[in-house]
Amino acid sequence: MPMLRYLLKPVTVSAGSKVYDGKILTGLDGISCANQACDPSNVLGVVTLEDGSQNVLNVGEYGLDLHGLYSNQLGYDFTYGANALTITAAP
């Protein structure tokens, strides 16, 4: 079923930072939401690197393709901000 955009909450998602955990990025992992808090249960899709890969990411800075995110019927109308993710070393 198509979603009615006016029922979705507008939110801007941007890459942020995260501590290295050896996991592939999914959902809101490493992503921050402006305008309001995002409920991860309403966010679907996979965040990928700009080159299209989904490799385990090491410490460093990466360009992300945030356009891989979408929402369920109770979720969000996404707009996209900064796409540079910084991964810092684990303690």
C-alpha positions as CSV (number, residue, x, y, z in Angstrom):
1,M,0.0,0.0,0.0
2,P,1.3,3.5,-0.7
3,M,2.0,5.7,2.3
4,L,0.4,9.1,2.7
5,R,3.4,11.5,3.3
6,Y,1.4,13.9,5.4
7,L,0.9,11.1,8.0
8,L,4.6,10.6,8.3
9,K,6.8,12.7,10.6
10,P,9.4,14.8,8.8
11,V,12.9,14.1,10.0
12,T,16.4,14.9,8.7
13,V,18.9,12.1,9.0
14,S,22.7,12.6,8.9
15,A,25.7,10.5,9.4
16,G,27.4,11.1,12.7
17,S,29.9,9.1,14.6
18,K,30.1,5.8,16.3
19,V,32.6,3.7,18.2
20,Y,34.1,0.7,16.3
21,D,32.2,-2.5,17.1
22,G,33.1,-4.6,14.1
23,K,29.5,-4.7,12.8
24,I,28.0,-3.8,9.5
25,L,25.9,-0.7,9.5
26,T,22.1,-1.2,9.5
27,G,19.1,1.0,10.3
28,L,20.1,4.0,12.5
29,D,23.6,2.7,13.4
30,G,25.9,5.7,13.1
31,I,23.0,7.9,12.0
32,S,21.5,10.8,13.9
33,C,18.0,12.3,13.5
34,A,17.3,16.0,13.6
35,N,13.9,17.5,14.2
36,Q,12.9,14.7,16.6
37,A,14.1,11.4,18.0
38,C,13.8,8.5,15.6
39,D,12.3,5.2,16.8
40,P,14.6,2.5,15.3
41,S,11.6,0.1,15.0
42,N,10.1,2.4,12.4
43,V,13.2,2.7,10.3
44,L,14.0,0.1,7.7
45,G,16.7,-0.4,5.1
46,V,20.4,-0.6,5.1
47,V,23.0,2.2,5.3
48,T,25.7,1.6,2.8
49,L,29.0,3.1,1.8
50,E,28.9,5.5,-1.1
51,D,30.6,2.8,-3.2
52,G,27.7,0.5,-2.5
53,S,29.5,-1.9,-0.2
54,Q,28.3,-3.0,3.2
55,N,31.7,-4.1,4.6
56,V,32.6,-4.0,8.3
57,L,34.0,-0.5,8.8
58,N,37.3,0.2,10.4
59,V,38.3,3.3,12.3
60,G,38.2,6.3,9.9
61,E,35.9,8.6,8.0
62,Y,33.5,7.3,5.4
63,G,30.9,8.7,3.0
64,L,27.6,7.0,3.4
65,D,24.6,6.5,1.1
66,L,21.8,7.5,3.4
67,H,19.2,7.0,0.7
68,G,19.0,3.3,1.6
69,L,16.7,4.2,4.5
70,Y,12.9,4.1,4.4
71,S,10.1,3.9,7.0
72,N,7.0,1.9,7.9
73,Q,3.5,3.4,8.0
74,L,4.1,4.8,11.5
75,G,7.4,6.4,10.7
76,Y,9.2,9.2,8.9
77,D,9.4,11.2,5.8
78,F,13.2,11.4,5.4
79,T,15.3,14.2,4.1
80,Y,19.1,13.8,4.2
81,G,21.9,15.9,5.6
82,A,25.6,15.3,6.0
83,N,26.8,11.9,4.8
84,A,30.3,11.7,6.4
85,L,30.5,9.1,9.2
86,T,33.4,9.0,11.6
87,I,34.3,5.8,13.3
88,T,36.5,6.1,16.4
89,A,38.6,3.5,18.1
90,A,37.0,1.3,20.8
91,P,38.3,1.9,24.3
